[in-house]
Amino acid sequence: MRFTSLVAAAATAALIALAVPSPASASLTGRASTVDVAVTSTEQLPPEVQSQVDELQANRSRIDAASTNVHGMVTFDFAAALRSGVPNELARDYARGVAIGGGHVVNDNGEFPSQVSARATCRGQNAFWYDWIGYHFKLDSCITPKVVKAIAGTAGVAGVLGALSAAFPPTSLPLVAVGAVAAYSAWSIDQCSKNGTGVEMSLAGFVC
């Protein structure tokens, strides 16, 4: 089932449970389900999400300067981000996402404890690329629930970027693509991940 825009997708998310999987996604054994996110520029995002992307873009260099990534483990210095001028709520959203992703937030008075999951075998893969269709994500079975939790917890675009840092260097991700993920229904992504191999996100609506 395909929706041509994020707004239409969000408005009809309740109908997805009734959708019949397309032939391309009906057999899910050993492969990720597919979530297609229709956006190529911030102009196609809902206004609230577009505003969050713009604010995050304006502060991204400060957030990056307050972050380190050692062997895939992100550490975010909350106090340093605030001192550099990152707005409090934006820093809090990003810190929340980093913690959800299993990273470390320091100099935060213990407000954002790392939510490290028990070691599990992750199925699927984590990948990001761009082609003639647009942006694509693949998220494995370990990172998918972290992204779902960030969306459901209303951590916004910054929170989703923080959660994705568990799988990708945050500086490598275009914020418009992160915004598209943040604008989507956490329930829908969660439902698409029930086969246990993660999800795949691309730019053509919604397929599940």
Sequence and secondary structure as in RCSB ss.txt:
>XXXX:A:sequence
MRFTSLVAAAATAALIALAVPSPASASLTGRASTVDVAVTSTEQLPPEVQSQVDELQANRSRIDAASTNVHGMVT
FDFAAALRSGVPNELARDYARGVAIGGGHVVNDNGEFPSQVSARATCRGQNAFWYDWIGYHFKLDSCITPKVVKA
IAGTAGVAGVLGALSAAFPPTSLPLVAVGAVAAYSAWSIDQCSKNGTGVEMSLAGFVC
>XXXX:A:secstr
   SSHHHHHHTGGGGGG    HHHH  TTS EEEE   SSGGGS HHHHHHHHHHHHHHHHHHHTEEEETTEEE
EEHHHHHHTT  HHHHHHHHHHHHHTT EEESSTTSS           S  EEEE SS EEEEE TTHHHHHHHH
HHTT HHHHHHHHHTTTS GGGS HHHHHHHHTS HHHHHHHTTTSS EEEESSS   
